[in-house]
Amino acid sequence: MRFTLLLMTLVWLTACNSVHFTPVDPVNQPSAVVPQPERPLCVDGEITWAGGVETQVRCDEPCWDGSYLQCEARQEKEMICADNQIQDTGRTRITFIGNPIGACPVKPVPPVPPTPQPVVCIEGQTRWIAGGSGTAQCPSACWDGSFVRCQTTLEKQQVCRSNAYQDNGQTRVASVGAPVASCPVKPVYRDVSESFTAPGPGKADILVILDTTPSMDNDLNKLAPRLGKLTEHLKDVDWKVAVTNAGARDGEWFRSGHLNGKFMVFERDIVKKRTVLGPKEQADYYFQYTVGRGKNEGADRCEIQPFCMSRRPEPMAAMMAAINQRGTKNTQGFFRKDAWLVPLIITDADENEYGDNTATQPSEATGHFARHLGGLMKGLVAFGITIKPGDKACLDANNKGLLNGGAKYATLLNHFFALTEGKSISLCDADFGPGLKEISEAVREKMSFIEIRHVPATAKVEVVVTPKTDATWKLQGHRIVFSKPLPANAKVQVKYQIKAN
């Protein structure tokens, strides 16, 4: 700026020097030119600055990241006066710094540090919180000992995992409220009293039905000396015993071996040759010689008792065939009035082991008894010495050896025993004695009961026997079953309760 002003002054001064003023001549004096001295252009050695070129320089203030922008600027040249001439010295200077050009980089916003998560729980800590509602058994029983369900509020358990509670599947009852149902109406009972005269010892007709196929030889030898194990527990029962085999069809080879229900004559009963024996007739002695195979080792062993069967054993069909012979000389003294028919079946197979549809069914056997003897005899209860269904060890044992093979689970026969309230013991027992004792006790129970009119509605049952006896009793539906027969003509009074309505 100064340089510009200086130039303008110099120009103006130069112009002024070039102007010649004509003096006014005095009156009556001639005019004349007066020469003026030349003025200098500049002062020698004087320095001035001139120019004013636009340029860019680094701004004074750095950006946030330490970098610098370029700012607008004005640049001047240094001028010096030498020999009355203004000359460029080559030096420059910035005389003005203005606005920045552009803008600094955007300063990134520093990430906001996460707010520390508050401590919610301690790892592994548990708590219980509300978990809804439900029902549960009420704490108090109804009058009859039963329980109804009550409303409940529930709680669920949570466990602390990674600073947060999580359900762990456990629940509990927090409180128990009102019942959701009512207890049964308490019935009104009335007392019932009944009196009986004991009938005395019961009667049992025991029909032993033998499977006499070759695989049964050893089992029959085990049975032979043990009839006494059965009968010794029936000393207060009026019993009879008869024997037949399970052959109910003609055999292929041993035709005489299939008795079709005919009773065997007891071996060694040479004089009387009886087919039915009782407790005073040495039945166990004759029985072992009739049933056992040990005495029959000759070539004709299959043609003498108990004979050999060559076809399928059919013990239920044999029982039905024996019933059909009632009234004949062969069955005389058996199938007695008011006696229980007690079939005892010994076999390592089932009814008709071939498994075809000709096998006698349990309902056929019980129906046959009901039609022919139901109005005469007291009832039917069947027992067995068999291979029980599912007893694989016994089945495998009876399918080994030269004479064995073809053994079967006694499926149909065990249905027959259950249908008549009887039972079965295992053919594989080393000693049939304990099993025969169980059977005899079950027979005695059938002989020793009285039948009341109603099923008692409560457990309050009183039984008084006169004269007193050491026999115990138990309630089975309508029956009071004694552990042994009561003395003949004993008086029995039974008191119990039934619903009044």
C-alpha positions in Angstrom: 0.0 0.0 0.0 2.8 2.3 0.9 4.5 1.5 -2.2 1.5 2.4 -4.3 1.1 5.7 -2.5 4.7 6.4 -3.1 4.4 5.8 -6.8 1.4 8.0 -7.0 3.2 10.8 -5.3 6.2 10.4 -7.6 3.9 10.5 -10.6 2.2 13.6 -9.3 5.5 15.3 -8.6 6.8 14.5 -12.0 3.7 15.9 -13.6 4.1 19.0 -11.5 7.7 19.4 -12.7 6.7 19.3 -16.2 4.3 22.1 -15.9 5.8 25.5 -16.7 4.3 28.5 -15.2 4.4 31.7 -17.3 4.9 34.6 -15.0 2.9 37.6 -15.5 5.1 40.1 -17.0 5.1 43.4 -15.2 3.5 46.1 -17.0 5.8 47.4 -19.6 8.5 44.7 -18.8 9.4 42.1 -21.4 8.6 38.4 -20.5 11.5 35.9 -19.7 11.7 31.9 -18.9 13.2 31.1 -15.5 14.7 27.5 -15.5 13.7 25.2 -12.5 16.0 22.5 -10.9 15.0 18.7 -11.6 13.5 17.0 -8.5 14.8 13.4 -7.6 12.5 10.4 -8.2 13.3 8.8 -4.9 15.6 9.1 -2.1 18.6 7.0 -2.7 18.7 4.0 -0.4 15.1 4.4 0.7 13.3 1.0 0.9 9.6 0.6 0.2 7.3 -2.4 -0.2 5.0 -2.7 -3.2 2.9 -5.3 -5.0 0.1 -7.1 -3.2 -0.1 -10.5 -4.9 -2.7 -13.0 -3.6 -1.1 -16.2 -2.3 -1.6 -19.0 0.3 0.4 -19.8 3.4 0.0 -22.3 6.2 -2.4 -21.1 8.8 -1.0 -20.3 12.2 -3.4 -22.5 14.1 -3.1 -26.3 13.7 -6.2 -28.6 13.3 -7.2 -30.9 16.1 -5.1 -33.7 14.7 -1.9 -31.5 14.4 -2.3 -30.9 10.6 -2.5 -27.4 9.1 -4.7 -25.8 6.5 -3.7 -23.2 3.9 -4.9 -19.6 4.6 -5.5 -16.7 2.2 -2.5 -14.2 2.2 -1.1 -11.1 0.4 2.5 -11.0 -0.6 4.6 -7.7 -1.2 8.0 -7.2 -2.8 10.7 -5.2 -1.3 11.8 -2.1 -3.4 14.9 0.0 -2.9 15.8 3.4 -4.4 19.2 3.3 -6.1 20.4 5.9 -8.5 17.1 7.6 -8.4 15.6 4.4 -9.6 13.2 2.1 -7.7 14.6 -1.5 -8.0 13.3 -5.0 -6.8 15.5 -6.5 -4.1 14.1 -10.0 -4.6 12.8 -10.2 -1.1 9.1 -10.7 -0.3 6.9 -10.5 2.7 3.5 -11.6 3.7 1.5 -8.6 4.9 -1.9 -10.2 5.4 -3.2 -13.6 6.4 -6.9 -14.2 6.0 -9.4 -17.0 6.1 -8.5 -20.7 6.0 -9.0 -22.5 2.7 -11.2 -25.6 3.3 -11.8 -27.1 6.7 -10.0 -29.3 9.2 -10.9 -33.0 9.2 -14.0 -33.8 11.2 -12.9 -34.7 14.7 -14.2 -38.1 15.5 -16.5 -38.4 18.4 -14.8 -40.6 21.0 -16.9 -43.7 21.9 -18.9 -43.3 24.9 -17.6 -45.7 27.4 -20.2 -48.4 28.4 -22.0 -47.8 31.5 -20.8 -50.4 34.0 -23.5 -53.1 34.4 -24.9 -53.1 37.9 -24.4 -56.3 39.9 -27.7 -58.2 39.8 -26.8 -61.4 41.5 -24.0 -63.6 42.7 -23.1 -66.6 40.4 -25.0 -69.7 41.5 -27.3 -67.8 43.8 -30.9 -69.0 43.8 -34.2 -67.3 44.5 -37.9 -68.1 44.4 -40.4 -65.9 42.6 -44.1 -66.1 41.8 -44.8 -68.9 39.4 -48.5 -69.0 38.7 -51.2 -71.2 40.2 -52.3 -74.8 40.1 -53.8 -77.5 42.2 -52.5 -80.0 44.7 -53.7 -82.6 47.2 -55.4 -80.8 50.1 -53.5 -81.3 53.4 -56.6 -82.6 55.2 -58.2 -85.9 54.4 -62.0 -86.3 53.9 -63.9 -88.4 56.3 -63.3 -91.6 54.4 -59.5 -91.0 54.2 -59.6 -89.8 50.6 -58.2 -86.4 49.5 -59.6 -83.7 47.2 -57.5 -81.1 45.4 -57.0 -77.6 46.6 -56.1 -74.4 44.7 -52.4 -73.4 45.1 -50.1 -70.6 44.3 -46.8 -71.7 42.9 -43.3 -70.3 43.0 -40.5 -71.1 40.6 -36.9 -71.2 41.4 -34.3 -69.2 39.5 -30.5 -69.5 39.5 -27.9 -66.7 38.8 -26.0 -67.3 35.6 -23.8 -64.6 34.1 -25.2 -61.9 36.4 -28.8 -62.7 35.4 -31.5 -64.9 37.0 -32.7 -67.8 34.9 -35.4 -70.4 35.5 -34.0 -73.8 36.4 -37.3 -75.8 36.1 -37.9 -76.2 39.9 -41.3 -75.3 41.3 -42.9 -75.4 44.7 -46.2 -74.8 46.3 -46.1 -71.4 48.1 -49.6 -71.6 49.6 -52.6 -73.9 49.6 -56.1 -72.3 49.2 -59.6 -73.5 49.0 -60.6 -77.0 47.7 -61.7 -77.2 44.0 -64.0 -80.1 44.7 -66.0 -81.4 47.6 -65.4 -84.5 49.7 -67.8 -87.4 49.1 -71.0 -87.3 51.0 -70.6 -89.2 54.2 -72.8 -92.2 54.0 -75.0 -93.5 56.7 -74.5 -97.1 57.6 -76.6 -99.7 59.3 -75.5 -102.7 61.2 -76.1 -106.2 59.9 -75.9 -109.4 62.0 -76.0 -112.9 60.6 -75.7 -116.3 62.2 -74.5 -119.6 60.7 -73.9 -123.2 61.7 -70.6 -124.5 60.5 -71.0 -127.3 58.0 -68.1 -129.2 59.3 -65.1 -130.5 57.3 -65.4 -129.8 53.6 -65.0 -132.4 50.9 -62.5 -132.3 48.1 -62.3 -134.7 45.1 -58.7 -134.4 43.9 -58.2 -135.6 40.3 -54.5 -135.9 39.4 -54.0 -135.5 35.6 -50.6 -136.6 34.3 -48.7 -135.7 31.1 -47.1 -139.1 30.5 -45.1 -138.3 27.3 -41.5 -139.5 27.6 -40.1 -136.0 28.6 -42.1 -136.2 31.8 -40.5 -139.4 33.3 -38.2 -137.6 35.7 -40.9 -135.2 36.9 -43.3 -138.0 37.6 -40.7 -139.8 39.6 -40.3 -136.6 41.7 -44.0 -136.5 42.3 -44.5 -140.1 43.0 -43.4 -140.3 46.7 -44.8 -136.8 47.6 -48.6 -137.1 47.5 -48.3 -137.2 51.3 -47.0 -133.6 51.2 -50.4 -132.7 49.8 -52.7 -134.8 51.9 -51.0 -134.3 55.3 -52.3 -130.7 55.2 -55.8 -131.9 54.4 -56.2 -134.0 57.5 -59.3 -132.0 58.5 -60.8 -132.2 55.0 -62.7 -135.2 53.7 -60.7 -135.9 50.5 -60.6 -138.5 47.8 -58.0 -138.9 45.1 -58.0 -140.4 41.6 -55.5 -140.5 38.8 -55.8 -140.3 35.0 -53.5 -139.1 32.3 -53.8 -136.2 29.8 -54.5 -138.3 26.8 -57.9 -137.4 25.4 -57.5 -138.8 21.9 -56.3 -142.1 20.4 -52.5 -142.4 20.2 -50.5 -143.2 17.1 -48.4 -145.9 18.8 -49.6 -146.5 22.4 -53.3 -146.7 21.9 -53.9 -148.1 25.4 -51.9 -145.2 26.9 -54.6 -142.6 26.2 -57.2 -143.0 29.0 -59.7 -140.4 27.7 -60.6 -139.6 31.3 -60.7 -143.1 32.6 -59.3 -143.5 36.2 -56.2 -145.6 36.7 -56.3 -148.6 39.1 -53.9 -148.0 41.9 -50.9 -150.2 41.6 -50.4 -152.9 44.3 -54.0 -152.6 45.4 -54.2 -156.2 44.2 -57.3 -157.2 46.1 -59.7 -154.4 45.7 -58.2 -152.7 42.6 -59.6 -149.3 43.6 -59.6 -146.2 41.4 -60.5 -143.8 44.2 -58.8 -143.7 47.6 -59.2 -141.6 50.7 -57.1 -140.7 53.8 -57.7 -144.0 55.6 -56.7 -146.1 52.6 -52.9 -145.5 52.3 -53.4 -143.4 49.2 -49.9 -142.0 49.3 -48.4 -145.5 49.3 -50.4 -146.7 46.3 -50.0 -143.4 44.5 -46.2 -143.5 44.2 -46.4 -147.0 42.6 -49.0 -145.8 40.2 -47.4 -142.6 39.1 -43.6 -143.4 39.2 -41.7 -144.8 36.3 -38.8 -146.3 38.3 -40.5 -149.8 38.5 -41.2 -149.9 34.7 -37.9 -150.3 33.0 -38.8 -153.3 30.8 -39.7 -153.2 27.1 -43.4 -153.1 28.0 -43.0 -150.0 30.2 -45.4 -148.0 28.1 -48.1 -150.6 28.2 -48.5 -150.4 32.0 -49.5 -147.6 34.3 -49.2 -144.7 34.0 -48.8 -145.6 30.4 -47.0 -143.7 27.6 -48.7 -141.0 25.6 -47.7 -140.6 22.0 -49.7 -137.5 21.2 -50.3 -134.1 22.6 -51.2 -133.7 26.3 -54.7 -132.3 26.7 -55.4 -132.1 30.5 -58.5 -129.9 30.3 -60.0 -132.2 27.7 -59.1 -135.2 29.9 -60.9 -133.6 32.9 -64.0 -133.1 30.7 -63.9 -136.7 29.6 -63.6 -137.9 33.2 -66.7 -135.8 34.1 -68.5 -137.6 31.3 -67.8 -140.9 33.0 -69.5 -139.9 36.3 -71.8 -142.7 37.5 -69.7 -145.5 36.0 -68.0 -148.1 38.1 -64.6 -146.6 37.2 -65.5 -143.3 38.9 -67.5 -144.7 41.8 -67.0 -142.7 45.0 -65.8 -139.6 43.1 -67.7 -136.5 42.0 -69.5 -136.4 45.3 -72.3 -134.2 46.3 -71.2 -130.9 47.9 -67.6 -131.7 47.3 -65.1 -129.5 45.5 -63.6 -130.9 42.3 -59.8 -130.2 42.5 -57.9 -131.1 39.2 -54.1 -131.2 39.8 -52.4 -131.0 36.4 -48.8 -132.0 35.9 -47.3 -131.2 32.5 -44.3 -129.7 30.7 -46.5 -128.5 27.9 -49.7 -126.6 27.4 -53.2 -127.7 26.5 -52.7 -129.3 23.0 -49.0 -128.3 22.6 -49.4 -128.3 18.8 -51.1 -125.0 19.1 -53.9 -125.6 16.6 -57.4 -124.3 17.0 -58.7 -127.6 18.4 -57.2 -126.9 21.9 -59.8 -126.8 24.7 -60.2 -123.4 26.1 -60.5 -122.6 29.8 -64.0 -121.3 29.5 -65.0 -124.6 27.8 -63.7 -126.6 30.7 -65.4 -124.4 33.4 -68.6 -124.4 31.3 -68.6 -128.2 31.0 -68.3 -128.5 34.8 -71.1 -126.1 35.4 -73.5 -128.0 33.0 -72.8 -131.5 34.3 -71.8 -131.0 38.0 -72.8 -127.4 38.9 -75.9 -128.4 40.7 -74.2 -131.3 42.5 -70.7 -130.3 43.6 -69.7 -127.3 45.6 -67.4 -125.8 42.9 -64.2 -126.2 40.8 -60.7 -125.1 41.7 -57.8 -126.2 39.6 -54.1 -126.3 40.3 -51.0 -127.2 38.3 -47.3 -128.1 38.3 -46.3 -126.5 35.0 -43.8 -124.3 33.2 -45.1 -120.9 34.1 -45.4 -118.4 31.3 -42.2 -116.3 31.2 -40.0 -118.8 33.2 -37.4 -119.1 30.4 -34.9 -120.9 32.6 -37.4 -123.7 33.3 -38.4 -123.9 29.7 -34.8 -124.2 28.5 -34.1 -126.9 31.1 -37.0 -128.9 29.9 -35.9 -128.7 26.2 -32.5 -130.2 26.9 -31.5 -133.9 27.1 -32.3 -137.0 25.1 -35.9 -137.4 26.3 -36.7 -133.8 26.6 -37.8 -131.4 23.8 -41.0 -129.7 22.8 -41.6 -128.1 26.2 -44.0 -125.2 26.2 -45.2 -122.4 28.5 -48.5 -123.5 30.1 -50.4 -120.4 28.9 -53.9 -121.8 28.5 -53.6 -123.9 31.6 -52.5 -120.9 33.8 -55.6 -119.1 32.5 -57.7 -122.0 33.6 -56.1 -122.0 37.1 -56.8 -118.3 37.5 -60.3 -118.6 36.2 -61.1 -121.1 38.9 -59.2 -119.2 41.6 -56.5 -121.8 41.7 -52.7 -121.5 41.3 -49.6 -123.2 39.8 -46.2 -124.2 41.1 -43.1 -124.6 39.0 -42.3 -127.9 37.4 -38.6 -127.1 37.9 -38.8 -127.0 41.7 -36.3 -129.4 43.1 -38.8 -130.6 45.6 -42.6 -130.5 45.0 -43.3 -130.9 48.7 -43.4 -127.1 49.6 -45.5 -126.4 46.5 -48.0 -129.2 47.3 -48.3 -127.7 50.8 -49.3 -124.4 49.3 -51.8 -126.1 47.1 -53.3 -128.0 50.1 -53.7 -124.8 52.1 -55.5 -123.1 49.1 -57.8 -126.2 49.0 -58.5 -125.9 52.7 -59.5 -122.3 52.3 -62.1 -123.4 49.7 -63.4 -125.9 52.2 -63.6 -123.4 55.1 -65.8 -120.4 54.5 -69.3 -119.0 55.1 -71.0 -116.7 52.7 -72.7 -113.6 54.0 -75.5 -111.7 52.2 -73.7 -108.4 51.6 -70.2 -107.2 50.9 -69.4 -105.1 54.0 -69.2 -101.4 53.3 -66.6 -100.7 56.1 -63.7 -102.5 57.6 -65.7 -102.9 60.8 -66.4 -106.7 60.7 -66.7 -108.9 63.8 -66.7 -112.7 63.6 -67.4 -114.8 66.7 -67.1 -118.6 66.7 -68.7 -120.7 69.4 -67.0 -122.8 70.8 -63.8 -120.9 70.4 -61.3 -122.1 67.9 -57.7 -121.1 66.9 -58.8 -120.8 63.3 -58.2 -117.3 61.9 -60.3 -115.7 59.2 -60.2 -113.2 56.3 -62.8 -111.4 54.3 -63.0 -112.2 50.5 -66.0 -110.3 49.1 -69.1 -112.1 50.4 -67.0 -114.8 52.0 -65.6 -115.2 55.5 -62.7 -117.6 54.8 -61.2 -119.5 57.8 -57.7 -120.8 58.0 -59.0 -124.3 58.6 -62.4 -126.1 58.8 -64.5 -125.3 61.9 -65.7 -128.0 64.2 -69.0 -129.5 63.1 -72.1 -127.6 64.2 -70.0 -124.7 65.5 -72.0 -121.4 65.7 -70.7 -118.4 63.8 -72.0 -114.9 64.3 -70.9 -112.2 61.8 -71.6 -108.4 62.4 -70.8 -105.9 59.8 -72.0 -102.6 58.2 -73.7 -101.8 54.9 -74.9 -98.4 53.5 -78.3 -97.4 54.9 -79.5 -96.0 51.6 
